[in-house]
Amino acid sequence: MRIIKRTWACLLALIVFVSFINLPAQGHRSQPQEIYQRAWQLVRDNYYDTSYNGQDWSVWEHRYDGQIHSAPEAHRAIKAMLESLNDPYTRFLDPRAFQDENDAIDARIVGIGINLQQTKDLGHLIVTRTIEGSPADQAGLSAGDEIVSIDGFSALGLTPEQAAERIRGKAGTSVFIAIRHEAAVKNINITRAEISIHAVAAKILKPNFGYIQLSTFISNDAAREFRSAIQKTSATDGLIVDLRDNPGGLLSNALEIADMLLETGPIVSTIGRRGKHTDMSCGDPLTHAPIVVLVDEESASASEILAGALKDSGRAVIVGTHTYGKGLVQEINRLPGGAAVHITVSRYLTPAGTDINKVGVVPDIQVGKKEEQMKVAVEYLKQKIATLRPVHTSSISISTYK
């Protein structure tokens, strides 16, 4: 089944692909109309497209005057206003979704510990990953399982966020889930728990290569964990960085991790309302070993920034398939009352000036099958290292006989 290109992060939190957090202090108890007006003003002042998708943005300022009498009405009006931009990344988050996002950034979420994707054809919910040690992992859920029902309600046709609404709950409470594993359907009662999310996993591969899997950039701990992984693999001859199925996250993490690997030069350029800004590496990498980066069609946002920087600088070889193609940067803005809006504030270019939005990063070595990508990466490193090692020869005395 072809999986739709929407990856939802660990534990069913509604994690989006963000770059900055703008959290103005909460003031007095806000009136519903103020919530709407604040959202309108934030878009007016910060949205990267000054044409606002070819419309007169001032029309929306008083569009709902006298019609908003409650927070839910304000939220519905904001959603309608943002939809007019035809930008899936500029969107509204209700207070619960915004809290989930903050929990994800803090790397602690209450849930059962699974990643979900929705199939494009029939709308099945498929588990793509379980967090090691999580309630779902302990209950026996694994990648490839289908969620059939949640507390007796059919999961067929549910989006990942709708499933999240049914699965989330307080730590210590239970959720009853039916899963289809291969051909058999199994009913499981799972107790929710608070889980620490680890963005990075590292190990040593034979013959002597480091392998670092970076599953998300959303956690504040992602860069610190990556630094520890580099230290763990410091004695290896080559490094494989796996960004497959990584939906992205905080721009700051992408910049910091790229700086750990780049010898020198630019990382990414962002272009917004206030002009162009280029972030540069400091030229003091933690490793000089050859690098291969694994990517696929689910590698998005911050993953593409990192892959693009390493590719354009010649620091790494990219192996896999075209990435997702999200070349836009969002800012999180809190609204009065605890809700928030994500606003696209800029687009970005790779160091070579490539705009990857809706295109993606093109791998140096294109390999479609996931199980073959690792083999190709290892083989490339073997050949690369062989060319870097000096050839030692003994002194040979040659006599010429006539």
matplotlib code that plots the C-alpha trace (Angstrom):
import matplotlib.pyplot as plt

x = [0.0, 1.2, 1.5, 0.4, 3.2, 2.2, 4.2, 2.9, 5.4, 5.8, 3.0, 0.4, 1.2, 0.2, 3.8, 4.3, 7.4, 8.4, 11.5, 11.1, 8.8, 7.3, 5.5, 4.3, 3.3, -0.3, -2.2, -5.7, -8.6, -9.1, -12.3, -13.1, -12.8, -9.3, -8.2, -9.3, -7.8, -4.4, -4.3, -5.1, -2.4, 0.3, -0.3, -0.4, 3.0, 4.8, 3.5, 6.3, 4.1, 3.2, 0.4, -1.3, -2.0, -3.2, -5.8, -6.5, -5.7, -7.4, -10.7, -10.3, -9.8, -13.5, -14.9, -16.5, -17.3, -20.3, -20.2, -17.6, -19.0, -17.0, -13.5, -14.8, -16.3, -13.0, -11.1, -13.5, -13.1, -9.3, -9.3, -11.4, -9.1, -5.9, -7.4, -7.7, -3.9, -3.9, -0.8, -1.0, 1.7, 0.1, -2.6, -4.4, -3.7, -6.3, -5.0, -4.8, -2.8, -0.5, 0.1, 0.9, 3.4, 5.1, 5.3, 6.9, 9.5, 10.2, 10.7, 8.1, 4.6, 1.8, 0.6, 1.2, 4.3, 3.5, 4.0, 1.1, 0.6, -2.6, -2.9, -4.0, -6.3, -8.6, -7.7, -6.2, -4.1, -0.7, 1.9, 5.3, 7.2, 6.9, 9.0, 11.3, 10.1, 6.8, 3.4, 2.8, 6.2, 5.6, 2.1, 3.6, 2.7, 5.1, 5.7, 3.2, 0.4, -3.0, -5.1, -8.6, -10.5, -10.0, -12.2, -14.7, -14.8, -13.7, -10.4, -11.1, -11.0, -9.7, -6.8, -3.8, -5.0, -8.5, -7.0, -4.9, -8.0, -9.3, -6.0, -4.6, -5.5, -4.1, -1.1, -2.3, -5.6, -6.2, -7.2, -8.6, -7.1, -7.7, -4.8, -4.4, -1.1, -0.6, -3.9, -5.0, -6.9, -5.8, -7.4, -5.0, -5.6, -2.8, -2.1, -1.0, 2.2, 4.5, 7.4, 10.7, 11.3, 14.7, 15.5, 18.7, 19.9, 23.5, 25.4, 28.6, 28.3, 30.8, 33.5, 33.9, 31.2, 29.1, 25.4, 23.2, 19.5, 17.9, 14.1, 13.0, 14.3, 11.3, 12.9, 15.0, 17.3, 17.9, 21.2, 22.6, 21.7, 23.3, 26.5, 26.6, 26.1, 29.0, 31.2, 30.1, 31.0, 34.2, 36.6, 34.9, 36.2, 33.0, 29.5, 26.0, 23.3, 19.8, 17.2, 14.6, 11.0, 12.2, 9.4, 11.7, 11.3, 13.2, 15.4, 17.8, 18.5, 19.2, 21.7, 23.5, 23.7, 24.9, 27.6, 28.8, 29.5, 30.4, 34.0, 33.1, 30.7, 27.0, 24.3, 21.1, 19.7, 16.3, 14.4, 11.5, 9.8, 13.0, 15.4, 17.8, 19.9, 22.5, 23.6, 27.3, 29.1, 32.0, 34.4, 35.2, 33.4, 33.3, 34.3, 36.3, 35.2, 33.4, 29.6, 26.6, 23.2, 20.1, 16.9, 13.5, 10.2, 9.3, 12.5, 11.2, 11.8, 14.8, 15.9, 16.1, 18.1, 20.7, 20.8, 21.0, 23.8, 25.9, 25.3, 26.0, 29.2, 30.5, 30.7, 28.4, 26.9, 23.1, 21.6, 17.9, 15.0, 13.8, 12.9, 9.5, 10.0, 9.2, 11.2, 9.2, 9.9, 7.2, 7.0, 4.8, 2.8, 0.7, -2.7, -4.7, -6.4, -3.8, -4.3, -1.6, -1.0, 1.8, 2.8, 5.1, 7.6, 10.2, 11.4, 14.8, 17.5, 20.3, 23.9, 24.0, 20.9, 18.4, 14.8, 13.6, 10.0, 7.6, 10.7, 12.9, 16.6, 17.8, 20.1, 23.6, 22.9, 19.2, 18.1, 14.4, 14.2, 14.7, 16.5, 19.0, 19.8, 21.9, 23.9, 24.7, 25.8, 28.1, 29.6, 30.2, 32.0, 34.2, 35.3, 35.7, 37.9, 40.0, 40.8, 41.8, 44.2, 47.9, 49.3, 52.4, 55.0, 58.3, 61.5, 62.2, 65.5, 65.0, 67.9, 67.8, 69.2, 70.3]
y = [0.0, 3.5, 5.5, 9.1, 11.6, 12.7, 11.5, 12.1, 12.1, 9.9, 9.0, 10.6, 14.1, 16.5, 17.6, 20.0, 21.1, 24.4, 26.5, 29.2, 29.7, 33.1, 33.0, 36.5, 36.7, 36.1, 39.2, 39.9, 37.5, 38.0, 38.6, 36.2, 39.0, 39.8, 36.3, 36.6, 40.1, 38.9, 36.1, 38.4, 40.9, 38.2, 37.0, 40.5, 41.4, 38.1, 36.0, 35.5, 36.1, 39.8, 39.1, 36.8, 34.3, 37.1, 38.6, 41.8, 40.7, 43.8, 42.3, 39.7, 42.3, 43.0, 40.0, 38.6, 41.8, 41.2, 37.4, 36.1, 35.6, 32.7, 31.1, 28.2, 30.8, 32.7, 29.5, 28.6, 32.1, 31.9, 28.5, 29.9, 32.9, 30.8, 28.4, 31.3, 31.4, 27.9, 27.1, 23.8, 24.9, 28.1, 26.7, 27.0, 24.9, 24.7, 24.8, 21.0, 20.7, 23.5, 21.8, 18.5, 20.4, 21.9, 18.5, 17.1, 19.9, 19.2, 15.5, 14.2, 13.0, 11.1, 8.3, 4.8, 5.3, 4.8, 6.5, 6.3, 6.8, 6.7, 4.8, 6.8, 4.2, 2.9, 5.1, 2.4, 3.5, 1.7, 1.7, 2.7, 2.6, 1.9, 3.7, 1.3, 0.6, 2.4, 0.9, 0.0, -1.7, -3.7, -4.7, -6.2, -3.6, -3.4, -1.6, -2.8, -3.5, -1.9, -0.1, -1.6, 0.0, 2.3, 1.7, -0.1, 2.6, 1.6, 3.3, 2.9, 6.3, 8.1, 10.5, 10.3, 13.4, 11.9, 8.7, 10.9, 12.4, 8.9, 7.4, 10.3, 10.5, 10.8, 8.7, 5.6, 5.3, 2.6, 2.5, -0.6, -1.1, -3.8, -4.4, -6.5, -8.3, -10.0, -11.9, -12.1, -9.4, -9.0, -6.9, -5.2, -3.1, -0.6, 1.7, 5.2, 6.6, 9.6, 8.7, 10.4, 10.7, 10.0, 11.6, 9.7, 6.1, 5.1, 1.9, 0.5, -1.5, -3.9, -3.5, -0.3, 2.3, 4.5, 4.5, 7.3, 7.3, 10.7, 10.3, 13.9, 17.4, 18.5, 17.7, 20.3, 17.4, 16.3, 18.2, 17.2, 13.6, 13.8, 15.2, 12.2, 9.8, 11.4, 10.9, 7.3, 6.6, 8.7, 5.8, 4.5, 4.8, 6.2, 7.5, 6.7, 9.3, 7.9, 10.6, 8.3, 8.8, 12.0, 14.6, 17.5, 19.9, 22.8, 24.8, 25.4, 21.7, 21.4, 24.2, 22.9, 19.3, 20.5, 22.6, 19.4, 17.8, 20.5, 21.5, 25.0, 27.1, 27.9, 25.7, 27.3, 30.6, 31.8, 34.5, 36.3, 39.7, 41.2, 39.9, 37.1, 35.5, 32.8, 30.7, 29.6, 26.7, 27.5, 25.2, 23.0, 19.7, 16.9, 14.3, 14.3, 10.7, 10.1, 10.4, 8.8, 10.3, 8.0, 9.8, 8.8, 10.5, 11.1, 13.0, 16.6, 20.1, 20.1, 16.8, 18.4, 21.3, 19.0, 16.7, 19.7, 21.3, 18.1, 17.4, 20.8, 21.2, 17.8, 16.7, 13.7, 11.5, 11.2, 7.8, 6.9, 8.5, 12.1, 13.8, 15.2, 18.7, 21.2, 24.3, 26.6, 27.8, 28.3, 30.4, 29.4, 32.2, 31.9, 33.5, 34.9, 32.0, 29.4, 28.5, 29.2, 29.7, 28.4, 31.0, 30.5, 33.3, 32.4, 29.9, 28.4, 27.6, 25.0, 26.3, 25.9, 28.1, 25.3, 25.8, 22.3, 23.2, 20.6, 19.1, 17.6, 16.9, 14.7, 11.8, 11.4, 7.7, 6.8, 3.6, 2.8, -0.2, 0.6, -2.7, -2.0, 1.6, 0.5, -2.0, 0.7, 3.1, 0.5, -0.5, 3.2, 3.8, 0.7, 2.0, 5.6, 4.6, 2.3, 5.3, 7.4, 4.9, 5.1, 2.1, 0.7, -1.1, -2.7, -1.6, -3.9, -4.3, -5.2, -6.7, -6.6, -9.6, -9.5]
z = [0.0, -0.8, 2.4, 2.2, 2.9, 6.3, 9.3, 12.8, 15.6, 18.6, 21.0, 18.7, 19.7, 16.9, 16.2, 13.3, 11.6, 13.3, 13.4, 16.0, 19.1, 19.8, 23.1, 24.2, 27.8, 28.8, 29.8, 31.1, 30.3, 26.6, 24.8, 21.9, 19.3, 20.6, 19.9, 16.3, 15.9, 17.2, 14.8, 11.9, 13.0, 13.3, 9.8, 8.5, 10.0, 9.5, 6.6, 4.1, 1.0, 1.0, -1.5, 1.0, -1.9, -4.1, -1.8, 0.1, 3.7, 5.1, 4.1, 6.9, 9.7, 10.2, 8.4, 11.6, 13.6, 15.8, 15.0, 17.5, 21.1, 22.3, 22.1, 19.8, 17.5, 17.4, 16.6, 13.8, 12.3, 12.5, 10.8, 7.9, 7.6, 7.5, 5.0, 2.5, 2.3, 0.8, 2.9, 4.8, 7.2, 8.3, 10.6, 13.9, 17.1, 19.8, 23.4, 23.7, 20.4, 21.4, 24.8, 23.0, 20.8, 23.8, 25.5, 22.4, 22.4, 26.0, 25.0, 27.4, 26.3, 27.8, 25.5, 24.4, 22.2, 18.5, 15.2, 12.8, 9.1, 7.1, 3.8, 0.9, -0.7, 2.0, 5.0, 7.2, 10.2, 10.2, 13.0, 11.6, 14.8, 18.5, 21.1, 22.9, 26.4, 25.8, 26.8, 23.1, 22.9, 26.0, 24.8, 21.7, 19.0, 16.2, 12.9, 10.2, 12.6, 11.6, 14.2, 13.7, 16.5, 19.6, 22.6, 20.4, 17.7, 14.2, 13.2, 9.4, 7.8, 10.9, 10.3, 12.7, 14.5, 15.0, 16.3, 18.7, 20.2, 21.0, 22.2, 24.3, 28.0, 31.5, 32.6, 34.4, 32.4, 29.8, 26.2, 24.5, 21.0, 18.4, 16.0, 12.9, 13.0, 9.7, 9.3, 12.9, 14.9, 18.5, 21.3, 23.7, 26.8, 27.1, 30.1, 29.1, 30.6, 30.5, 28.2, 27.6, 23.9, 22.6, 19.2, 18.6, 18.6, 17.9, 17.4, 15.8, 12.5, 11.1, 10.0, 11.9, 11.0, 13.2, 12.7, 14.0, 13.6, 14.0, 14.2, 14.9, 15.3, 17.4, 20.8, 22.6, 23.5, 19.8, 19.3, 22.7, 22.0, 18.5, 20.1, 22.5, 19.6, 17.7, 20.8, 21.0, 17.4, 17.4, 16.9, 13.7, 10.2, 8.7, 9.7, 8.5, 9.5, 9.0, 8.4, 6.9, 8.2, 10.0, 9.6, 10.8, 13.7, 15.2, 12.8, 15.7, 16.0, 12.2, 12.4, 15.5, 14.2, 10.7, 12.5, 14.2, 10.8, 8.4, 7.8, 6.7, 4.7, 4.7, 6.2, 4.9, 3.7, 4.8, 2.8, 4.4, 4.8, 6.2, 3.6, 3.3, 6.1, 5.8, 8.7, 8.5, 10.1, 12.5, 10.8, 13.8, 13.2, 15.8, 13.2, 9.9, 9.0, 5.6, 6.0, 4.2, 4.8, 4.3, 3.2, 1.9, 0.8, 4.5, 5.3, 5.6, 6.8, 9.1, 7.7, 4.3, 5.7, 7.1, 4.1, 1.7, 3.6, 3.8, 0.1, -1.3, 0.8, -0.4, 3.2, 2.7, 0.1, 0.1, -0.5, -0.8, -2.6, -3.1, 0.2, 1.0, -0.3, 2.5, 2.0, 4.2, 7.8, 10.4, 13.5, 16.5, 18.0, 21.1, 21.1, 24.0, 25.8, 25.2, 21.5, 18.9, 15.2, 13.0, 10.4, 7.4, 7.8, 5.2, 2.6, 2.6, 0.1, 0.4, 0.3, -3.5, -3.8, -4.4, -3.5, -2.6, -1.8, -3.4, -5.0, -2.3, -2.0, -4.8, -3.5, -5.0, -5.2, -5.7, -4.1, -4.0, -1.7, 1.9, 2.7, 0.0, 1.1, 4.1, 2.0, -0.5, 2.3, 3.9, 0.5, -0.4, 2.9, 2.4, -1.0, 0.2, 3.1, 0.9, -1.3, 1.7, 3.2, 2.1, 0.2, 2.0, -0.1, 0.9, -0.7, -3.6, -5.4, -9.0, -11.0, -14.8, -16.5, -20.1]

ax = plt.figure().add_subplot(projection="3d")
ax.plot(x, y, z, "-o")
ax.set_aspect("equal")
plt.show()
